[in-house]
């Protein structure tokens, strides 16, 4: 393989002693950035747990109205992409830029597949009046949708009592269903935004890998994007059971 | 770059070279200009508020205008002045010099943080054209979910400014870990660097939580949903938990680096080895650690359980321990030292006395049962102004006067510098001591009219605010004038400091050191 453009990167940036120091600094920077990501999503997860504790029934109903087949498919897609990403980092460290390039292409395709599935999930929810914002929320149709998808042994149904009306036997006040979908869209939306940013970073890596820019001494960019991709994956690993399964 | 006789200020010319610079010292100067501007605007609102409170009846503002001015004063001072003040301005300038590095670890990200602050500030200021915001700087729900439309803008502006803080903190941690000169072990770091390190940890861990909180509030406003709105089943107290989980550690983002400056100034101007180096260094980390588990003391009367309140009360008092360790060590350093009362040292002494009062009244407020009586009164206002203005800003100005000759190669008028330290000290106490008294008598905060019995206190306080403002304006004038017309100060070490920044030229060259130094001992080895 050609090493012409890799050689140009043998010089560390002006304020570093050598490439080693530059690599260590870059890597630690990415790790710290990951810590901020965890704290940011952490706030959302705390909100999720508090509202789940306050409204256990509607949260169960909300979870049941999501399509867990699609969620599981997306989980597998992301796990596969994490594997190819890790392989890409290993190949870059060995100097196999072209092999790493192909692995990054597979990772990117997985990311696109994830977003396509997410698109169909979102539009289905929006069609049933389950989007909580811009006056698109249709309380009646949302409750109906949730009741239709409720697990058979739930032992209750959601209802929206009008003012002064009391709930019937086996009925639960469903007004907090909206709160479930607010958090569903916020959490998966913010996660989807991270996937999209990840796709952008992949294209950046592809361009640089094509130019043979990386080698055993200079691969921080690939490793950093790799770390980012894994954390996005890990966040989904928590989102999937909390939203779709329990 | 590196031309003969050139320094970082004149090595490149033109506005574009400044706006695209990645030199930490130039970025620090850009923060200098921006923060001084914000400080004057925030201060102007403070003066207007105090003027309005000159009489019990409305003087020239109606209630809405008063609320908007109060919100702007608070938001500007917190998010645009004190939080970026010490770390982003003085830290940016001094940190790489103090550890023997050519720059921070990520110079481009450093520049990006400056732009984050500017963009966030512009977004926040634009809210003025949408009718302003009247929620106070805390944006409490559910009022903030319903009041003026501009809330979403200010909140989003604060969100963007949060990135500035996060990126600065991230940059500093990596710089301190990876870019120290040979021989500069962690136990040889100057104490200002230790304090920036503790601050950076808080910035990186706490600020993202504020980010997501403000983002949720923006979503609530823009999408019209009720995450924190009880009318839709949401929990407004959750907002308070989220908000204070950041904003309590944030007050340590404001005070810890100022404490670091005080350590530098006191050692230098006492010409004596600092007393208890390790104790001071680790107490910064101690404060940072405790800061994360005390947020509930802001919510004693927000429907928190008595048990939780009692636990938060006890934990809060823990903060007093590392803080007192620092104070005693500083006083012990001054004891039998050759104390020189130059301007920076006078500001440091201002800090010591005012911050002690602020810290001790903090213990009153930390006591659960006393707080029930004092909460939301002027006692609280006076307490946090003693800590934030008497502490953080006095330290900040002390640091400005201390590093000014290094930053600019110019010297200010020393006599007038001392006058500003005296004026701010007197003005500050005249402004805020009456607020302690009327607060303990029940004068509630955030009201624009009041009962006639409080008139003498309010009048005294307003007169004090004029002296205080005069002191700060004179200080800023002094520094500005010195920058353009001041006497040249090419001496490398005008104060007799022992840290590395005093071994390089004033002002330093583009890459700080002609040769990276090797460190062989601790700083502050005077005798």
Interface residues (C-beta under 8 A of the other chain):
Chain A: X14 X15 X16 X21 X24 X25 X28 X29 X32 X33 X35 X36 X37 X39 X40 X41 X42 X43 X44 X46 X47 X50 X51 X54 X55 X132 X133 X134 X135 X137 X175 X176 X178 X179 X182 X183 X186
Chain B: X101 X102 X103 X104 X105 X106 X107 X109 X166 X170 X171 X173 X174 X175 X177 X178 X179 X204 X205 X206 X207 X208 X209 X211 X212 X213 X216 X219 X222 X223 X224 X225 X226 X227 X232 X233 X234 X235 X238 X242 X511
